[in-house]
Amino acid sequence: MIPIRCLSCGKVVSAYFDEYQKRVQDGEDSKKVLDDLGLKRYCCRRMLISHVEVW
């Protein structure tokens, strides 16, 4: 499970996770997807890029 909020700044990031995963799996560039989703801070970007599903 991805954390609901960014651990550094507190912005909600879990709302973007499903769309991010889908678009990256479809072959889009990770940087472009994060820019389109409006995630500008590096701390929030790290939350999505480095997340690994444990289940």
N, C-alpha and C positions, 0 to 999 in steps of 0.2 A: 504494500500500500504506500502510495506516495503521500508525504505529509500535506496537510491542507494548506498551510501557509509556509512561505519561505522562512527558513530558520534565521536568516540575517536581518531582513527588513520587514517581514510580516505580511507581505503581499500574498494574496490568494493565488496559488499556482496549480492546485489540483483541478481547477476548472478547465485548464488548458491541456492536461495530460493526455486525454483520449484523442483529441484532435492532433496533437503533436505526434503521438505514436503512429496514428493512421497515416498521416502525410509523409512521415519519414519512411515508413514501410513501403509506401507507394513509390518511393524513389526521389522525393524532393530533398533539396539541400537543407540540412538542419538549421543553418544560419538564416536562410530565407524564411523558413517556417516560424522561427522564433521572432524574427522581425515582423512578420505578418500578424502574429498573435499579440504583438505589442509588448513583448518582454524585452525591455532595454537594459535593465540592470544585470550585471554579470552574476550576481548572487542568485537571482531567480532563474537565469539561463542554466546555471550549474545544477539547480534542483532537477530540471527536466532531463538534461543531457546525461547526468551521472546516475540517475535512478535505475536500479535493477530490481525487477520483480522477483520475489523470493518464492512465491507460490508455484 
